[in-house]
Amino acid sequence: MLALGALGWVLGDGPRAERFLALTGLSPDDLRERLADPALQAAVLDFLCAHEPDLLAAADSLGVEAADLAAARETLIR
């Protein structure tokens, strides 16, 4: 659920959403089709972990610690 909340946060800002789509090569259709896919969820958290300002802002918005997002990423990639 944390990764899906993070995805919502990423997509909530047009330029950030465009950057996410450009960097991942995903399309809006891909997102809709693969919401439950752990690889997609890990990609969202990878995106955030790669840019600390976004990671911190997302964590604040979601009411969690940045470390929680990073830990969720590690769980998904195992």
C-alpha positions in Angstrom: 0.0 0.0 0.0 2.9 2.3 0.7 4.2 2.1 -2.9 0.7 2.8 -4.2 0.5 5.9 -2.0 3.9 6.9 -3.3 2.7 6.4 -6.9 -0.3 8.7 -6.2 2.0 11.3 -4.8 4.4 11.1 -7.8 1.5 11.4 -10.3 -0.1 14.3 -8.3 2.4 16.7 -9.9 2.5 17.0 -13.7 6.2 17.7 -14.2 7.2 15.0 -11.7 4.8 12.5 -13.3 6.2 13.3 -16.7 9.8 12.8 -15.3 8.7 9.4 -13.8 7.2 8.2 -17.0 10.2 9.4 -19.1 12.7 7.8 -16.8 10.9 4.5 -16.4 9.6 4.2 -20.0 6.2 3.4 -18.7 3.0 4.7 -20.2 -0.2 5.6 -18.3 -1.8 2.4 -19.7 1.2 0.4 -18.3 0.5 2.0 -14.9 -3.2 1.1 -14.9 -2.5 -2.5 -16.0 0.4 -3.1 -13.6 -0.7 -1.5 -10.3 -0.4 -4.7 -8.4 2.9 -5.7 -10.0 5.7 -5.6 -7.3 8.2 -4.6 -10.1 6.1 -1.5 -10.9 5.8 -0.6 -7.2 9.5 -1.0 -6.7 10.1 1.2 -9.7 8.1 4.0 -8.0 10.1 3.7 -4.9 13.4 3.5 -6.9 12.4 6.8 -8.5 11.9 8.4 -5.2 15.0 7.0 -3.6 17.1 8.3 -6.5 16.1 11.9 -5.8 16.3 12.8 -2.1 14.1 15.9 -2.3 11.3 13.9 -3.7 11.8 11.1 -1.3 11.6 13.4 1.7 8.6 15.3 0.3 6.8 12.1 -0.4 7.5 10.7 3.0 6.2 13.9 4.6 3.1 13.9 2.5 2.4 10.2 3.2 3.1 10.6 7.0 6.0 8.1 7.0 9.7 8.2 7.4 11.9 8.3 4.3 13.5 5.1 5.6 10.1 3.4 5.5 9.9 4.1 1.7 13.4 2.8 1.2 12.7 -0.3 3.3 9.5 -1.0 1.3 11.6 -0.8 -1.9 14.0 -3.4 -0.5 11.1 -5.7 0.4 9.7 -5.5 -3.1 12.9 -6.2 -4.9 13.6 -9.4 -3.0 
